[in-house]
Amino acid sequence: MTAIGRGVLLLAAALPPATAVAQTYPDRPLRMIVPFPAGSQTDIIARIVGARLAEGIGQPVVIDNRVGASGAIGVALAKNAPADGYTLMMANFATFALLPALKPQLPYDAERDFSALSRVASGVFVLAVNPALGANTVADLIKLAKARPGRLNYGSSGNGSIQHLAGEMFNLQAGVQTVHVPYKGAVIALTDLIAGQIQFIVASPTIVAPHAKAARLRILATTGATRDPLLPEYPSVAETIAGFEITSWQGIALPARTPAVIVGRLHGEIARALQSPAVRDALTIQGVSALSETPAAFAAFIRADRERMARVARQVDLALD
């Protein structure tokens, strides 16, 4: 062996393990587990961000859809993957906030079993009413609900759904009593709202907007903490009910104990990906805004979102088996 070769080996041996890992990572394709079907919003967002991430790291990012148990199967699979930076988890509000708030027994702990990396997208729901109700603002809806306790109904896509939690949150924070009507899907609930069988709904703007444009429904507000940049013409519910917030979000997490140097590398590449105009435009088409934050900020947000939903669930005695 030449003197140069011996020097290289000695230098490699002297490098701290984390530094050695950083120099070679990644040397093979990455896998991003998506616990929802191909074509779902979370899947599409994963593919948008994954494609740009692949360009940045110089390795393919393979989307692996693992569906079942409302997302729990895919999350459990990611939890048990090696903590080497080659398996990423596409987390969202359902798997990391809603399910942990409602199900006492899950095959994973969103906080203990994962290292939060960053949210990548955030969107809002809209509060919509049947125009015949006569409510033009959130304050109008609250006034009507207080005048007719137990007589206004809201629809959802099922017990324990995000729309159900949003309706119960509205009841608690507005101090009103409206009745939950579960459906087998938000579109079915929307049909009954248009027909006047129920009076309001909290749902995705993508399914409500065409009906609002045709004056079959009226959008009163969005559900973020502030006005949504994609729907600035509508106030937020929080402008009338302080502290009201319920959003649709997606982010990326890693198995717990992934080396900090790899977390830092991936976070930097994801942040750069989200600055791409092409990525931001593609996310806007999906009705969400690109969002990058530090791992610590994302972990704190997940905890707060989960606790907010759990608090509502406790107050209305709501749990899923």
Protein Blocks (a to p, Z undefined) as FASTA:
>chain_A
ZZklmmmmmmmmmpcfklmmmmmpccbdcddddfbdehiaklmmmmmmmmmmmmmnopac
dddddeeehhlmmmmmmmmpccehpaccdddfklmmmmmmmmmbdcbdfklmpccfbdcb
dcdddddddfklopabfklmmmmmmmmghkaccddebehiaklmmmmmmmmmnopacddd
ddebjklmmmmmmnopambdcddfklmmmmmmnopaccfbdcbfbdcfklmmbccfklmm
ghiacdddddddddehiafklmmmmmmmmmmmmmpmklmmmmmmnopacddddfklmmmm
mmmmmmmmmmmmmmnopacZZ
